[in-house]
Amino acid sequence: MLVDSHSKPAGPNDSFPATAEPAGRDRVAAAPSRAKGIAALVVVLLIGVALYRFVGGTPGRPDATVKPAALIHSGDAVAVPDGSPVRGKLAIASVVAREVPRDLALPAVVEVNPARLIKVAPPLAGRVTQLKVTLGEQVKAGQPLFVIDSPDLAAAYSDYDRAKALLALAQKNRDRQRGLSKIGGAAEKDLQQAETDYATAEVEDQRATAHLKQIGIDPETPNKSRTVTVVAPMDGSVTDLGVAPGAYWNDSTQALLTVSDLSSVWVTANVPEKDIAQIVKGQPVDVRLVAYPDEIRHGNVLFVSDVLDADTRRSKVRIAFDNSDGRLRPGMFATATFHAGSRTLAIAPTSALLLKDDLTQVYVETSPWQFEPRTVDIAFQQGEQAFIAKGIKPGDRIVVKGGVLLGD
């Protein structure tokens, strides 16, 4: 059998060139080293990118994602920097001024003039048997008001009669002593005693007579009844009535009713302490009553009290009005407007006003986009305008919209 020598299998003694085996082992060992180098390079690149972003990118160029502060506070002052979104939310305007009337409107009430009011009390203790008037009734001077039955009246009559008798006796004795003295039949001391007794009796008679007249009794009347009729002391109206028929009245100093002359009345207002300096005697006043809202009554200050109420810190101011038509009734409510010339006030929209710790403030622009809060005193408000008495002046630039944002 023929055997091809190219196809003979290699034996154990067959061999390859000596350089072939080492070259293959070097290639296998170098591959892992190159992979580790690439990985290290990637890690270094990633760290560099992170550091780049952390420090803000390229030196000298700010990161576009960093936003400026909306407000910068320095004490009470506040600045709105360029680029702040607050700028677009603020509205700023200049303060203007206006000449306005210096008026003071205060609540008031109609009152009786105390000089035209009489409280009627019974002259003696006793029982009211008749009441001849009603509350609110118009009366004339001398008109009967009530009748009182008093046991004290009998004692008054008795005093009067006794005084008259003693006076007559003293007069008779005096005349007799005078006659005796002329003929020398009486001692000087007896005449002097008679004169003294007569003078004493005369004084007692005058006292007893005056007592009856004070009660309202004619001393010469033949009718000595126990009843007394009390009459009206003047023309007027019965404005207070505190008794009914049958009541026993034992306090002759306590009034049973009040008669008031309402032909002239007072309108009284209580002025706060802070406004008293604005009110002077003779000052013009307009009064509008709740009962007659379409009518304005013109008057002048009649009286400004020198005494301040310790509790309310107010002073009474009174204006007199003619009331011959009887339309002004005690107790009616009114508004009294006192006119005190005019004054110049700064005007600010109410949208500019901010409340802080019970104070009213506005933000004033001290320089472009620089603001500070100012406390203001409001004289009065009219619609959407506030008239400022103190705190800002004409020409000041104030925040009229969005001021609340400056306090954030």
C-alpha positions in Angstrom: 0.0 0.0 0.0 1.4 3.4 -1.0 1.5 6.1 1.7 1.6 9.8 0.8 4.3 11.4 2.9 2.3 15.0 3.0 -0.5 13.2 4.8 1.6 11.4 7.4 0.5 12.4 10.8 3.0 14.2 13.0 4.7 12.1 15.5 5.8 13.0 18.9 9.2 14.0 17.7 8.0 16.3 15.0 8.5 20.1 15.9 7.6 23.8 14.8 10.1 26.6 14.5 11.2 28.0 17.9 9.9 31.6 17.5 6.2 30.8 16.9 5.1 30.1 20.5 6.5 33.1 22.4 4.9 35.7 20.0 1.3 34.3 20.6 1.6 34.7 24.4 2.6 38.4 24.2 -0.5 39.4 22.2 -2.9 37.7 24.7 -1.2 39.5 27.7 -1.4 43.0 26.1 -5.2 43.1 25.5 -6.3 43.6 29.1 -3.8 46.4 29.7 -5.1 48.5 26.8 -8.7 48.1 28.1 -7.7 49.3 31.6 -6.1 52.4 30.1 -9.2 53.3 28.0 -11.4 53.0 31.1 -9.1 55.2 33.1 -9.2 57.8 30.4 -13.0 57.8 30.3 -13.1 58.2 34.1 -10.8 61.2 33.9 -12.9 62.8 31.2 -16.1 62.3 33.2 -14.5 63.9 36.3 -13.4 66.9 34.2 -16.9 67.4 32.8 -18.3 67.3 36.3 -15.8 69.8 37.6 -16.4 72.1 34.6 -20.1 72.2 35.4 -19.6 72.6 39.1 -17.3 75.6 38.9 -19.6 77.3 36.3 -18.1 76.4 33.0 -15.6 78.5 31.2 -13.8 81.0 33.5 -15.2 84.5 33.2 -18.6 83.4 31.9 -21.5 83.2 34.5 -23.8 80.2 34.4 -27.0 81.2 32.6 -29.0 79.1 35.1 -28.2 81.4 38.2 -31.0 83.9 38.7 -30.5 87.4 40.3 -32.1 88.2 43.7 -35.7 89.6 43.5 -35.2 92.1 46.3 -32.3 93.4 48.3 -33.1 94.5 51.9 -31.0 96.9 53.9 -32.7 97.7 57.2 -36.1 99.1 56.3 -35.0 100.1 52.8 -35.4 97.8 49.9 -34.0 97.7 46.4 -35.3 96.0 43.3 -32.3 95.0 41.2 -32.2 94.9 37.4 -33.8 91.8 36.1 -36.0 91.2 39.2 -39.4 90.0 38.2 -40.8 92.3 40.9 -40.2 95.4 38.7 -42.9 94.4 36.3 -45.4 94.1 39.2 -44.9 97.6 40.7 -46.6 100.8 39.7 -45.1 104.1 40.8 -46.7 107.6 40.7 -46.0 111.1 42.0 -48.0 112.5 44.9 -50.2 115.5 44.2 -51.9 117.9 46.6 -55.3 119.6 46.8 -56.8 122.4 48.8 -59.7 120.8 50.7 -62.1 122.2 53.3 -61.1 121.7 56.9 -64.4 120.1 58.0 -65.0 118.0 61.0 -68.2 115.9 61.0 -69.3 114.5 64.4 -72.4 112.8 65.8 -74.7 115.0 67.8 -78.0 115.0 69.7 -80.8 117.5 70.3 -81.0 118.6 73.9 -83.2 121.0 76.0 -81.5 124.2 77.0 -81.0 123.9 80.7 -81.9 127.5 81.2 -85.3 126.8 79.8 -86.1 123.7 81.9 -87.9 123.6 85.3 -88.3 120.5 87.4 -91.5 120.7 89.3 -91.6 119.2 92.8 -94.5 119.1 95.3 -94.3 121.9 98.0 -95.3 119.4 100.7 -95.3 115.7 101.3 -98.6 114.1 100.5 -100.7 112.0 98.1 -101.2 113.0 94.5 -105.0 113.0 94.1 -105.2 114.4 90.6 -102.9 114.6 87.6 -104.1 117.2 85.1 -101.4 116.9 82.3 -99.9 114.2 80.2 -96.4 113.6 78.9 -95.6 115.8 75.9 -98.6 118.1 76.6 -98.2 121.9 75.9 -98.9 124.0 79.0 -99.2 127.7 79.8 -97.8 129.5 82.9 -100.3 129.1 85.7 -102.0 126.1 84.3 -102.8 123.4 86.9 -100.4 120.4 86.8 -101.4 118.2 89.7 -103.3 118.3 93.0 -101.7 116.9 96.2 -103.4 116.2 99.5 -101.0 117.0 102.4 -101.5 116.9 106.2 -98.7 119.4 106.4 -100.9 122.0 104.9 -103.0 122.1 108.1 -99.9 122.8 110.1 -99.0 125.6 107.7 -102.4 127.2 108.1 -102.1 126.8 111.9 -98.7 128.5 111.9 -100.1 131.4 109.9 -103.1 131.9 112.2 -101.0 131.8 115.3 -98.6 134.3 113.8 -101.4 136.6 113.0 -102.8 136.4 116.5 -99.5 137.0 118.1 -98.9 139.9 115.9 -102.2 141.5 116.8 -101.5 141.0 120.5 -98.0 142.4 120.3 -99.3 145.4 118.4 -102.0 146.0 121.0 -99.5 145.8 123.8 -97.0 148.1 122.1 -99.7 150.7 121.4 -100.7 150.6 125.1 -97.2 151.0 126.3 -96.6 153.9 123.9 -99.7 155.7 125.3 -98.6 155.1 128.9 -95.2 156.4 128.1 -96.6 159.7 126.9 -98.3 160.4 130.2 -95.4 159.0 132.2 -97.3 156.0 133.4 -95.0 153.3 132.0 -91.4 152.4 132.6 -89.0 152.7 129.8 -88.0 149.0 129.9 -91.7 148.0 129.5 -92.0 150.1 126.4 -88.8 148.6 125.0 -90.0 145.1 125.7 -93.3 145.8 123.9 -91.5 147.1 120.9 -89.3 144.0 120.8 -92.2 141.7 121.1 -94.0 143.4 118.3 -91.0 143.2 116.0 -90.6 139.5 116.8 -94.3 138.8 116.1 -94.1 140.7 112.8 -91.2 138.6 111.6 -93.0 135.4 112.5 -96.1 136.6 110.6 -94.0 137.3 107.6 -92.5 133.8 107.7 -95.8 132.1 108.0 -97.3 134.2 105.2 -94.3 133.5 102.9 -94.5 129.7 103.7 -98.1 129.6 102.4 -97.3 131.7 99.3 -94.4 129.3 98.6 -96.7 126.4 98.8 -99.0 128.2 96.4 -101.7 129.2 98.8 -103.2 132.6 99.0 -103.0 133.5 102.8 -106.3 135.5 102.5 -108.3 132.6 101.0 -111.2 131.6 103.2 -111.0 127.9 102.0 -108.5 126.2 104.2 -108.5 122.8 102.5 -105.7 120.2 102.9 -105.2 120.0 99.1 -102.7 122.1 97.1 -102.9 122.6 93.3 -99.5 123.0 91.7 -99.4 125.1 88.6 -97.0 125.4 85.6 -94.2 127.9 86.3 -93.8 128.9 82.6 -95.0 128.1 79.1 -93.6 124.9 77.7 -94.0 121.2 77.3 -94.2 118.4 79.8 -90.9 116.6 78.9 -90.7 114.2 81.9 -93.5 112.8 84.0 -92.7 110.4 86.9 -95.9 110.2 88.9 -99.4 108.7 88.7 -102.6 109.6 90.6 -102.7 108.0 94.0 -98.9 108.0 94.6 -97.6 109.2 97.9 -94.7 111.6 97.6 -92.8 112.2 100.8 -89.7 113.8 99.3 -90.4 117.4 98.5 -87.0 117.8 96.8 -87.7 115.2 94.1 -89.4 116.4 91.0 -92.7 114.9 89.9 -92.5 116.3 86.3 -90.5 118.6 84.1 -91.7 121.5 82.1 -89.4 122.6 79.2 -89.5 125.6 76.9 -88.6 124.0 73.5 -88.9 127.2 71.5 -85.1 127.1 71.4 -83.0 124.0 71.7 -79.4 122.9 71.7 -77.6 120.5 69.4 -74.7 119.0 71.4 -71.7 117.3 69.9 -68.8 115.6 71.7 -65.5 116.6 70.2 -62.5 114.3 70.6 -59.5 115.7 72.4 -57.3 115.7 69.3 -59.8 118.0 67.4 -60.7 120.5 70.1 -58.2 123.0 68.8 -60.3 123.2 65.6 -63.4 124.4 67.4 -64.0 128.0 68.5 -67.0 130.0 69.7 -68.9 131.5 66.8 -67.6 128.9 64.3 -70.1 128.1 61.5 -71.8 124.6 61.8 -74.1 122.7 59.5 -76.5 120.2 61.2 -78.3 117.4 59.4 -80.8 115.5 61.5 -81.6 111.8 60.9 -85.3 112.6 61.0 -84.9 115.2 58.2 -82.0 114.0 56.0 -82.8 116.4 53.1 -82.6 119.5 55.3 -79.4 121.3 56.5 -79.7 123.7 59.4 -77.0 126.4 59.7 -75.8 127.6 63.1 -72.8 128.8 65.0 -71.0 127.4 68.0 -72.5 128.8 71.1 -70.5 127.1 73.8 -67.3 125.0 74.0 -66.9 123.3 77.4 -63.7 123.9 79.3 -64.0 120.5 80.9 -62.8 117.3 79.2 -64.6 114.1 80.1 -62.1 111.8 81.8 -63.6 108.6 80.4 -64.3 109.5 76.8 -61.6 112.2 76.4 -64.2 114.4 74.7 -65.5 117.9 75.2 -69.1 119.1 74.8 -69.8 121.7 72.1 -73.3 123.2 71.8 -75.1 125.0 68.9 -78.4 126.9 69.6 -81.3 126.6 67.1 -84.7 128.3 67.0 -87.4 125.7 67.3 -90.5 127.8 67.1 -91.9 125.2 64.6 -91.4 122.4 67.2 -89.7 120.0 64.7 -86.6 119.6 66.8 -87.3 117.2 69.6 -85.0 116.3 72.5 -83.2 113.1 71.9 -83.1 113.3 68.1 -79.8 112.2 66.5 -77.9 114.5 64.1 -74.6 115.0 62.4 -72.8 118.3 63.1 -70.2 119.5 60.5 -67.9 122.1 61.8 -66.2 124.4 59.1 -62.7 125.5 59.9 -61.4 127.0 56.6 -59.3 124.9 54.2 -55.9 123.2 54.1 -53.6 121.6 51.6 -53.4 117.8 51.8 -51.3 115.2 49.9 -53.4 112.7 48.0 -52.6 109.0 47.6 -54.7 106.2 46.1 -55.9 103.8 48.8 -54.1 101.0 46.9 -50.8 102.5 48.1 -51.7 102.2 51.8 -50.3 99.2 53.7 -51.0 98.3 57.3 -48.1 97.3 59.6 -48.4 97.0 63.4 -51.5 99.2 63.5 -49.7 101.9 61.5 -50.5 103.0 57.9 -47.5 103.1 55.6 -46.6 103.7 52.0 -43.4 102.9 50.1 -41.6 106.0 48.9 -39.0 105.8 46.1 -35.8 107.5 47.4 -33.8 106.8 44.2 -34.5 104.7 41.1 -35.8 101.4 42.3 -34.8 102.2 45.9 -37.7 102.4 48.4 -38.3 103.0 52.0 -41.5 102.7 54.1 -43.1 105.9 55.5 -45.8 106.1 58.2 -48.6 108.4 57.2 -51.5 110.1 59.0 -54.8 109.9 57.1 -57.1 113.0 57.4 -60.0 111.3 55.7 -60.8 109.0 52.7 -63.0 109.8 49.8 -63.8 106.9 47.5 -60.4 105.4 46.3 -58.4 108.5 47.4 -56.8 109.0 50.8 -56.0 112.6 51.9 -52.8 112.5 53.9 -52.1 115.0 56.6 -48.6 113.9 57.5 -45.9 111.5 56.2 -45.6 112.4 52.5 -45.5 115.6 50.5 -46.4 116.6 46.9 -43.7 115.4 44.4 -42.8 112.3 46.4 -42.9 109.1 44.2 -44.8 106.3 45.9 -45.6 102.7 45.0 -49.3 102.7 44.2 -49.6 99.1 43.2 -47.7 96.0 44.3 -46.3 97.6 47.4 -47.1 94.5 49.5 -44.4 92.7 47.4 -41.7 94.9 48.9 -42.3 93.7 52.3 -41.7 90.0 51.4 
